[in-house]
Amino acid sequence: MPKLSDDAIREHVKRAATLPTGHSTIHLYPLNGAAARVGDDDTAYRHRDALWSQVIVGVDPDPAMADGLKEWTVGYYDALHPYAKAGAAYINFMMDEGNERIRATYGANYTRLTQNKAKRDPDNFFHINQNITPARTECTPTAKTHGA
């Protein structure tokens, strides 16, 4: 989030009142200081103007709670999304959200990262993560991917 507006704070308070279980939570992390002192293309992370990162966690050990937890979590996310920076995310907070979300998170840096991955991991050995698929380049004509 580029800022934590009064409207966003009101939405957090409203959603906290409906916390579905004692295991569920919301984390807000300030993103200022060193993160804002480098350019968007100096590292993989590019959202240097965001001041807050949030994590919405809906969990419970009872599998019967899964549908309600998902509904609460997605509803919370949707309610806060208008206050968030479009396409912004912190990759280490993501789950299995798909390659398009990963591309959007890295934005203009994604192509550079795929080229770097092609040099260092052309066979995509390290793919059990929020994967960056190696670029198909002349130096890796037979590179294989093991998942997206």
N, C-alpha and C positions, 0 to 999 in steps of 0.2 A: 504494500500500500504506500502511495506517495505521502500520505499523511493519515493520521487517526482523527477523522472529523467527529464533530459532535453527533452527527447522524449515525456514523459507524459505531461509536461508543454506545449509543442508545440501542442499536441492533445487537451488539454483544451482550448488553445487560438483558435484553429481551430473550435472547437465545439461551443465556446461562440459566435463566429461570426455568427452562424446559429441559435441563440436563437429564438425559434418559437413564443414566446409571452413575454410580459413584466412581466407576472406572473411566468414564468419559470426561473430556476436558477440552479446553482451548488454550493454546500457548500463543503469546504475542512476543515477538523478539524485536528489539530495536536494531535497526541497520544503519548505523551512522559511524562516524569516525573513519577508520582506515578503509573500510569498504567504499566510501564515497570519494577517496582521494586518488583513485586511478580511473583511467578511461574505460568505457564500455568494451573496447576491443583489446584491452591489455591482458585480460585473463578470460577464462571461459564464461564466468558470471558476468552478466551485462546490465543488470538493473541497479545501477549505482545511484539513481535518484530516488529509489524506494527507501522509505524511512522505517517501515514495519513489515515483518513477515509473520504470517499466522499459520498455525497448524490446528486443524479441527480433528479431534480424536473421538470416535464413537466405538467403545469396546465393552465387552462383557464376556465372562467365561461361558455363559449359557448360549448355545447356538440358536435357541428359539428367539433370542433377542435380535438376531442379525437383520431382519427386515426393518424393524423399528429403528435400529441404530443407523442403518444406511439412510433411511428417510430423514432422520434428524440431521445427520452429517451433511447430506446433499442439500437439504433445505437451508441449513446454516450457511454453507458455501454460497448457494445461490443468492441468499439475502445480503451477503457481504460483497459479492462480486462487483456490484456497481461502484464500490469504493476502491476497488483494486486497480492496479496498473494492468492494462490489457496485455495478456500473454506472459505476464511475469510469474515466475515461480523460483523457488530455491530447489535445485535438483535433488539434494539429499533428503528433502521432505516429501518427495513424490513416491508414489507406489507404482503399480503397473497401470499407467495411464495412457500408454501407447506412444508410438513413434511421432505422431503429429504433435503431441503435447511436448515431447522432448525437443523437437525442432523449434516449436514456438518459444520455448523457454530459452534456448540458446540464440535464437534469432539469427542475426547476421554472422554470428560467430560459428554457427553450425558447420558451414562448409569448411572453414579452416580446421575445425576439430575433426571432421571426417578425413581430411588430408593428413593430419597428424596421426590419427589412428591407423591409417593405411601404412604409414612408415613404421610404427611401433608395434602394431598388433594386426597385421594384414589378414590373418586367419580368424580374427574376431574371437580369440580364445577367452578374453575377458568380456563376456557378454551377459553375465548374470547380474545386471544392474540396470540403471536407466541408460540403456545402450546407445552408443553412437556407432553406427555401422561404418566400417572403413570405406573410404572413397574408392571407386574403381579407377585406378591410375595405371600408367605404363609400368611403374615399378612393382605393381601387384596384380599382374594379369590373371592369376589363378586364385585370387583371394576368395575364400568361402565365408559365408556368414552362417552362424549357428543360432539364428533368431534375431528378431528386430528389437 
